[in-house]
Amino acid sequence: MTASLSDAVGVFEIAGKKVSRLGFGAMRLTGLGVWGEPDDRQECVRVVRRAVELGV
């Protein structure tokens, strides 16, 4: 049996949800240089909530 890449890198838990260490591409939701507050925080929250609704 071959493990998937996400199985190989492992998972961690955020707010009761298991998340692959590969993530789901949310680094671009943060501020400049992937640090700090985003330009539009409400839009970022909306995107993350939608991802959860879609099962990401």
N, C-alpha and C positions, 0 to 999 in steps of 0.2 A: 504494500500500500504506500503510495507516494503522498506526502503532505503538501498542501497548497502553500504558496508563498506566504499568505496571511497567517496560516497555522505556524509556519516556521519562524516568523518574527514575533509571534505572541500577541496577546491581548491585554488590555487593562480596563478598569471600570471607571466610568464617569457618570455620576448621577444615576447609578443603578443600571446603566447600560454597558454591555461589553463592547469595546471598540478595538478594532485592529490597530496595531502600531503603524500600519501603513496609512491609516487615516482616510479621510474622504475629501481631501483637497481644500481644507478650510484655512490653510496658512495665508491665503490671499485676503481673508476677511479681516485681518489685523491691520495695524497702522503701517506706515512707511518702513520698509526693510523687515517686515513681518514682526515688528515689535510695537507695542503701544496701542492706543485707542484707534479704531478705524475712523475714517471720515464720516461714515453714516452708520452709527451703531444700530439704530432701529432696523435698517435694511439687513445688516449682518445677522441680527437675531432672527428676523423673518426667514432668511435663507437657511439657517441652522434648524429652525423649527420645521420648515418644509422638508428638509432632508430626513428628519426623524419621521415625519408623516409618511414619507415614501419608503421608509424602512432601511435607509442608508445607515 
